[in-house]
Amino acid sequence: MSSVERRIDVDLDADDNAAQAIVEERRELKISELFNNNGELRLWQDSAGCSGYKRDEIDGETAYFSVNTRFDEDEWISKIRCGERAVHDAIRNHIEERHAGGVGNFVKRCSPP
């Protein structure tokens, strides 16, 4: 779910038969069920594999891992423990990257569309 707030200011110059408009937009994007049932958040995926984050419970605490795999492998190629901030930054960067996340397009069936 997302929403857009828009503010438009117009400066009219009747003598020069011209106008200048300033458009400011603020978008709000809400993403639910970010991690799938396996605790995975896939930010990148192609026919060879995927990368993203994995959330696990370790000793009663939530732990996050940066992960990368190939679909023809039985385990993660890399699984590096990281903090919640790394996940936060990766989601922000993914949304900012117009060729990847655009306005919040994550890998379907693993993350919200």
VOPAGU-2260 file (C-alpha; in pm, 1 decimal, decimal comma):
REM VOPAGU-2260
SITE   aa  ch    i         X         Y         Z
SITE  MET   A    0       0,0       0,0       0,0
SITE  SER   A    1     128,9     344,2     -79,6
SITE  SER   A    2       8,5     700,7     -78,8
SITE  VAL   A    3     124,0    1019,5    -244,8
SITE  GLU   A    4      99,9    1373,8    -114,2
SITE  ARG   A    5     152,7    1640,8    -375,0
SITE  ARG   A    6     200,8    2015,3    -338,3
SITE  ILE   A    7     206,1    2240,5    -644,0
SITE  ASP   A    8     302,1    2607,2    -645,7
SITE  VAL   A    9     253,3    2809,5    -964,0
SITE  ASP   A   10     420,0    3142,1   -1033,5
SITE  LEU   A   11     245,4    3325,3   -1318,3
SITE  ASP   A   12     416,4    3595,7   -1520,5
SITE  ALA   A   13     134,0    3744,2   -1727,1
SITE  ASP   A   14     358,6    4004,0   -1887,5
SITE  ASP   A   15     590,2    3738,2   -2036,1
SITE  ASN   A   16     301,6    3497,2   -2101,0
SITE  ALA   A   17     472,9    3227,9   -1890,4
SITE  ALA   A   18     431,8    3024,7   -1577,4
SITE  GLN   A   19     666,8    2827,1   -1355,9
SITE  ALA   A   20     541,9    2537,6   -1145,7
SITE  ILE   A   21     716,4    2370,7    -854,6
SITE  VAL   A   22     585,8    2022,3    -778,9
SITE  GLU   A   23     680,2    1855,7    -450,4
SITE  GLU   A   24     583,4    1495,0    -389,4
SITE  ARG   A   25     600,4    1284,3     -78,8
SITE  ARG   A   26     532,2     913,4    -112,5
SITE  GLU   A   27     457,4     675,3     169,0
SITE  LEU   A   28     505,7     304,7     107,4
SITE  LYS   A   29     385,2      41,2     352,0
SITE  ILE   A   30     525,6    -309,3     319,7
SITE  SER   A   31     376,0    -591,2     522,5
SITE  GLU   A   32     499,3    -949,1     557,0
SITE  LEU   A   33     847,3    -841,5     457,8
SITE  PHE   A   34    1008,9   -1177,2     541,0
SITE  ASN   A   35     846,9   -1496,4     407,1
SITE  ASN   A   36     757,9   -1804,6     616,6
SITE  ASN   A   37    1117,2   -1928,3     587,5
SITE  GLY   A   38    1246,4   -1601,5     729,3
SITE  GLU   A   39    1383,7   -1487,9     392,1
SITE  LEU   A   40    1375,5   -1142,7     237,4
SITE  ARG   A   41    1491,8   -1174,9    -123,6
SITE  LEU   A   42    1592,2    -841,4    -268,7
SITE  TRP   A   43    1758,4    -977,3    -584,7
SITE  GLN   A   44    1679,5   -1290,4    -780,1
SITE  ASP   A   45    1745,6   -1430,8   -1125,1
SITE  SER   A   46    1749,3   -1776,7   -1280,5
SITE  ALA   A   47    2081,5   -1862,6   -1111,3
SITE  GLY   A   48    2006,7   -1766,3    -752,6
SITE  CYS   A   49    1909,8   -1497,3    -507,6
SITE  SER   A   50    2044,9   -1268,3    -238,6
SITE  GLY   A   51    1891,4   -1081,3      47,6
SITE  TYR   A   52    1846,5   -1137,7     418,4
SITE  LYS   A   53    1748,3   -1420,0     651,4
SITE  ARG   A   54    1589,4   -1375,3     992,4
SITE  ASP   A   55    1640,7   -1649,6    1254,0
SITE  GLU   A   56    1576,7   -1694,2    1624,3
SITE  ILE   A   57    1898,0   -1773,1    1814,0
SITE  ASP   A   58    1885,3   -1819,2    2190,6
SITE  GLY   A   59    1552,3   -1634,9    2202,6
SITE  GLU   A   60    1691,2   -1335,0    2013,6
SITE  THR   A   61    1621,5   -1227,7    1656,6
SITE  ALA   A   62    1932,4   -1250,8    1439,3
SITE  TYR   A   63    1973,9   -1121,4    1084,0
SITE  PHE   A   64    2204,8   -1260,3     816,2
SITE  SER   A   65    2304,8   -1126,2     476,1
SITE  VAL   A   66    2263,7   -1427,3     244,6
SITE  ASN   A   67    2345,2   -1527,6    -109,9
SITE  THR   A   68    2276,8   -1857,4    -286,0
SITE  ARG   A   69    2258,3   -2037,7    -616,2
SITE  PHE   A   70    1951,0   -2247,7    -683,6
SITE  ASP   A   71    2168,1   -2550,5    -769,6
SITE  GLU   A   72    2333,9   -2543,8    -423,2
SITE  ASP   A   73    2201,4   -2710,1    -107,1
SITE  GLU   A   74    2311,5   -2434,0     128,4
SITE  TRP   A   75    2392,8   -2064,0     135,0
SITE  ILE   A   76    2700,9   -1955,3     -59,5
SITE  SER   A   77    2741,0   -1687,0     204,8
SITE  LYS   A   78    2556,7   -1627,0     529,5
SITE  ILE   A   79    2703,4   -1336,4     724,2
SITE  ARG   A   80    2549,0   -1217,4    1047,7
SITE  CYS   A   81    2457,0    -851,5    1044,7
SITE  GLY   A   82    2247,0    -611,0    1243,4
SITE  GLU   A   83    1894,0    -486,4    1188,7
SITE  ARG   A   84    2041,0    -160,8    1056,7
SITE  ALA   A   85    2193,7    -346,1     758,7
SITE  VAL   A   86    1847,6    -481,7     668,0
SITE  HIS   A   87    1697,7    -132,5     707,3
SITE  ASP   A   88    1962,9      20,6     480,9
SITE  ALA   A   89    1928,1    -255,5     220,1
SITE  ILE   A   90    1549,9    -206,0     198,8
SITE  ARG   A   91    1596,5     170,8     164,1
SITE  ASN   A   92    1860,3     125,8    -106,2
SITE  HIS   A   93    1643,9    -128,4    -288,2
SITE  ILE   A   94    1349,0     111,8    -299,3
SITE  GLU   A   95    1574,3     398,4    -412,8
SITE  GLU   A   96    1724,8     189,6    -695,7
SITE  ARG   A   97    1485,6     254,8    -982,9
SITE  HIS   A   98    1597,2     -52,2   -1179,8
SITE  ALA   A   99    1554,9    -283,8    -881,5
SITE  GLY   A  100    1298,8    -183,0    -625,0
SITE  GLY   A  101    1158,1     122,8    -795,9
SITE  VAL   A  102     872,7     214,9    -568,0
SITE  GLY   A  103     893,5     -96,4    -356,2
SITE  ASN   A  104     882,5    -389,2    -598,2
SITE  PHE   A  105    1038,1    -678,9    -415,9
SITE  VAL   A  106    1073,3   -1039,3    -532,8
SITE  LYS   A  107     722,5   -1186,1    -557,6
SITE  ARG   A  108     626,4   -1478,3    -336,1
SITE  CYS   A  109     915,4   -1401,0    -110,2
SITE  SER   A  110     854,8   -1035,6     -47,0
SITE  PRO   A  111     561,7    -806,9    -110,8
SITE  PRO   A  112     502,1    -713,8    -475,2
